Structure formats: structure tokens, C-alpha cells
Amino acid sequence: MENQNLTEEARQNLRQDYLPKLKLPLWQRKDMFCMNTDTVLLGEQMVVRKGESVLDLGCNNGALLLYASRFSPGSLTGVDLLPQALALAAENMRINGLEAELICADLAEFRHLPFDVIVCNPPYFATPDPASVNPNPFLATARHEAGCTLETLFAAGGRLLKDKGRFYLVHRADRLAQIIAALQNSPLTLREATLVFDRRTRQATAVIAELRKGKLGPVRFREPLWRPESDQE
């Protein structure tokens, strides 16, 4: 990608945070989607073996690439539709001394040599009445499936993942049935799932899924996780 420098306008909207536990610095734009609890949980749950290639679909500010870096991967690649997000990801790679291939592309059309591991924190909501979509185009893209449906996401995963590769995904728990249905027409299968519960309501609010490229097999449910009481997501 060309011209991955932050504009002066973007710099005025920045705030510096740190990845929990890892303490790696992360610049975020106040007018764009920012790291939340689900980002952190996915980053902490995914597993990358030393030397493996990692792809983040919809990499935004690069938070999940920073999480993947702790495993000493062979390569890091991020794809996003928004050049502004990639400029921010490039800055976060730079300040942490990391190298990553950052590509501006539509997921439905993106082609690349296959990867060992794919990670993704995709839009959570099916596109509603256009009148209810967030007027901020950055947030609308991050939250609604207009440009990235589950079917599009899993087709890309099947195309970009090596045989027996792993795809780590976080999504809303109440869409688990839709996730499983969308997998029927892809070469990906659900192999592990971790439910994330809200302490206040005692209901599952998110699911972290490990998908594999290959034949169907038994699904393993791991020990559930709990959101911190202060989490308002």
C-alpha cells in the first residue's frame, strides 16, 4: 500500500492506549472503531506457532497483529478496506518495531498466497434500515455487514487459509446459529468455541470460535470466559 502516513487531521484525533498485559503501545483514532474487550479476548485466546504466517482480515489499527507478534510469527499481514485504518496500523507497527504487509483491498476480491493463521473481529450487525446506520463512515463499516457478510468472510477464509490452517474469530453469541449456517457453503468448519458471559445478566454475549480448513470433526467447547464487571460493551 502506498502513502501509509497519518495526516495532520488524523494525528489530532489520536489517543494512546496499551494492550492489556502485553503493555504494547497502541495509537487509536477517536473517530474510528477502537479496541474493546472482544478485541482483547480474541487476542489473548488465539494461538500462533513460531514462524507461522498470520493474516488479519479487517485489521483496523493493527491491535490483533500486535497480539500475534508475541508468538514470533514468520510474517504479519493486515487487510482493510479503509486506507485511513491502514495508515494507523502502519504507525502502530512502526512504534513497536514490527514489520507487516498492509494491504488496502475489498475482502471479496483479495487474493494472496495462503496463510497458516487468520484472525478477524468482523462487523457484528447485519445491515439494517439505512436510516439507522451510523453516519460516521468509519464506524458504519466496522459495525455493519454491508461490505463484509459472514458468507463473504468465510469464502475469503477458505481461499486464504492453508489446509488444516486455523481461523480465529470473535462474534456475538446470539449469531452463533447464523455463523454455523454460513459455514455450510465454505471449506471451513467449526472446531472449538469459547462463550463469553456477562456477569450482570449471566448471559453469553460473545463467542470466540476456532475454525479449521478441512473435514468436519467434533466441536470442543472450552471453559467459558467472563467479562469484567466494568465492561459496558
C-alpha distance (Angstrom), angle and dihedral (degrees) to the residues before:
residue distance angle dihedral
M1 . . .
E2 3.76 . .
N3 3.81 127.1 .
Q4 3.79 101.1 19.7
N5 3.80 93.5 165.1
L6 3.80 119.4 122.4
T7 3.78 115.4 -113.4
E8 3.79 121.0 -126.6
E9 3.82 89.2 -109.6
A10 3.81 90.1 54.2
R11 3.81 92.1 49.4
Q12 3.79 90.4 55.0
N13 3.83 88.9 57.8
L14 3.80 95.8 50.3
R15 3.77 129.0 115.9
Q16 3.79 125.8 -179.3
D17 3.79 120.5 -128.8
Y18 3.79 134.7 162.6
L19 3.77 132.1 -127.6
P20 3.81 107.0 -109.2
K21 3.82 114.6 -105.5
L22 3.81 92.7 -0.6
K23 3.81 92.8 62.4
L24 3.79 91.4 -152.1
P25 3.82 112.4 155.1
L26 3.79 116.4 -112.5
W27 3.79 125.6 -172.6
Q28 3.81 113.5 -149.1
R29 3.78 131.7 -174.0
K30 3.79 114.8 -125.9
D31 3.81 90.8 -143.7
M32 3.82 94.5 51.8
F33 3.80 135.7 64.3
C34 3.81 108.8 -71.0
M35 3.78 131.8 -155.3
N36 3.80 111.9 -81.4
T37 3.80 137.0 178.0
D38 3.80 92.6 -79.0
T39 3.81 90.5 54.7
V40 3.80 89.6 51.9
L41 3.81 94.5 46.4
L42 3.79 92.4 49.8
G43 3.80 90.9 47.0
E44 3.79 91.4 51.3
Q45 3.82 95.5 44.3
M46 3.80 101.0 46.7
V47 3.80 118.1 94.2
V48 3.80 125.0 -148.3
R49 3.79 122.7 -179.9
K50 3.76 119.7 -137.4
G51 3.79 111.0 -84.2
E52 3.81 96.4 15.9
S53 3.79 121.5 135.5
V54 3.81 115.6 -117.2
L55 3.81 130.3 -159.0
D56 3.81 124.3 -169.6
L57 3.81 111.5 -158.8
G58 3.81 107.9 -150.0
C59 3.80 92.7 8.0
N60 3.83 96.4 -177.7
N61 3.84 107.6 176.4
G62 3.82 93.8 -3.9
A63 3.83 98.4 -107.6
L64 3.83 93.8 139.3
L65 3.80 91.2 47.7
L66 3.80 87.9 55.3
Y67 3.81 89.6 51.7
A68 3.82 90.1 49.6
S69 3.80 91.1 50.8
R70 3.82 91.7 70.7
F71 3.81 89.3 72.0
S72 3.84 94.5 58.0
P73 3.83 94.5 -118.3
G74 3.77 122.2 -164.4
S75 3.80 92.1 -122.3
L76 3.79 141.6 -4.2
T77 3.81 123.3 -145.8
G78 3.78 129.1 177.5
V79 3.80 128.8 -169.9
D80 3.78 125.9 -166.9
L81 3.78 137.3 161.5
L82 3.81 93.0 -137.5
P83 3.82 119.9 73.2
Q84 3.81 89.1 -159.7
A85 3.80 90.0 61.0
L86 3.79 91.7 48.6
A87 3.80 91.6 51.0
L88 3.81 88.3 55.6
A89 3.81 91.8 46.1
A90 3.81 89.5 51.2
E91 3.81 90.1 53.2
N92 3.81 91.1 49.9
M93 3.79 91.2 50.3
R94 3.80 90.1 49.5
I95 3.81 97.2 50.7
N96 3.81 90.2 48.8
G97 3.81 94.2 48.2
L98 3.80 94.3 -115.6
E99 3.77 133.5 137.2
A100 3.79 120.7 -141.6
E101 3.77 136.0 165.3
L102 3.81 105.6 -123.8
I103 3.79 117.3 -167.0
C104 3.79 131.1 -173.2
A105 3.79 106.7 -145.0
D106 3.78 146.5 131.4
L107 3.80 107.0 -102.3
A108 3.79 92.7 -135.1
E109 3.80 90.8 59.3
F110 3.80 102.0 33.6
R111 3.81 115.8 120.7
H112 3.81 128.1 -176.8
L113 3.78 141.9 142.2
P114 3.83 107.3 -73.8
F115 3.80 123.0 -90.5
D116 3.80 134.7 -138.7
V117 3.80 93.7 -134.1
I118 3.80 134.1 23.3
V119 3.80 123.6 -170.0
C120 3.78 127.5 -171.4
N121 3.79 141.6 173.6
P122 3.81 97.1 -171.4
P123 3.81 132.4 -173.9
Y124 3.81 108.1 -69.1
F125 3.79 102.5 -154.0
A126 3.79 132.0 68.2
T127 3.78 109.5 -125.8
P128 3.82 108.3 -86.1
D129 3.78 130.3 -167.3
P130 3.84 104.1 -36.8
A131 3.81 89.2 -123.5
S132 3.81 90.2 66.5
V133 3.82 96.8 51.0
N134 3.79 115.5 110.7
P135 3.83 109.3 -96.3
N136 3.80 89.6 -138.7
P137 3.84 102.0 91.1
F138 3.81 92.5 -152.4
L139 3.81 92.8 55.5
A140 3.80 93.6 39.9
T141 3.81 90.5 56.3
A142 3.80 92.4 46.8
R143 3.81 96.2 48.1
H144 3.81 106.8 34.1
E145 3.79 130.6 60.0
A146 3.79 98.0 -133.3
G147 3.81 91.4 117.3
C148 3.81 100.1 22.3
T149 3.80 118.4 39.6
L150 3.80 121.6 177.4
E151 3.80 89.1 -105.7
T152 3.82 91.6 52.8
L153 3.79 90.9 46.7
F154 3.81 95.0 50.7
A155 3.80 92.8 43.9
A156 3.81 88.3 55.2
G157 3.79 90.9 46.1
G158 3.77 92.1 52.1
R159 3.79 90.4 49.0
L160 3.82 96.9 45.0
L161 3.81 102.3 38.2
K162 3.78 124.1 87.5
D163 3.80 119.0 -122.7
K164 3.83 107.4 -78.0
G165 3.81 88.5 10.6
R166 3.81 121.0 145.5
F167 3.80 128.3 -116.9
Y168 3.82 116.5 -165.6
L169 3.78 116.8 -160.6
V170 3.81 137.0 173.4
H171 3.79 120.2 -158.4
R172 3.80 143.7 146.8
A173 3.81 113.1 -63.6
D174 3.80 92.1 -136.8
R175 3.81 89.3 63.1
L176 3.80 95.4 55.4
A177 3.82 92.4 107.7
Q178 3.81 90.1 52.0
I179 3.80 90.4 48.5
I180 3.80 91.4 53.1
A181 3.81 91.4 46.3
A182 3.82 91.8 50.8
L183 3.81 90.4 51.6
Q184 3.82 91.1 61.3
N185 3.80 92.3 81.4
S186 3.81 96.6 44.7
P187 3.81 134.4 70.1
L188 3.81 89.4 -116.0
T189 3.80 123.5 100.6
L190 3.79 132.8 -168.6
R191 3.82 110.6 -110.6
E192 3.82 106.2 159.9
A193 3.80 134.7 18.5
T194 3.80 134.1 -175.3
L195 3.79 119.3 -166.8
V196 3.81 118.8 -145.8
F197 3.81 115.0 -148.9
D198 3.80 132.1 -156.6
R199 3.82 110.6 -128.2
R200 3.80 92.4 -147.5
T201 3.80 99.8 50.9
R202 3.86 97.8 24.3
Q203 3.80 86.7 -136.0
A204 3.80 128.2 127.5
T205 3.79 108.7 -108.5
A206 3.80 102.8 172.3
V207 3.77 140.5 21.7
I208 3.79 128.1 -151.0
A209 3.77 108.8 -153.4
E210 3.77 131.9 -167.4
L211 3.79 111.2 -154.3
R212 3.78 125.0 -169.3
K213 3.76 132.0 -157.5
G214 3.77 105.8 -125.6
K215 3.78 143.4 47.8
L216 3.77 124.9 -12.1
G217 3.78 114.9 -90.8
P218 3.79 140.2 166.4
V219 3.80 116.0 -57.3
R220 3.79 115.8 -127.9
F221 3.81 119.6 -153.2
R222 3.78 111.4 -152.3
E223 3.79 127.4 -151.0
P224 3.84 108.4 -66.9
L225 3.79 122.9 -109.2
W226 3.79 127.9 -138.1
R227 3.76 127.9 -140.9
P228 3.81 115.6 -126.8
E229 3.81 112.2 -100.3
S230 3.80 90.2 -117.0
D231 3.80 92.6 57.9
Q232 3.79 111.0 110.3
E233 3.81 97.3 179.8
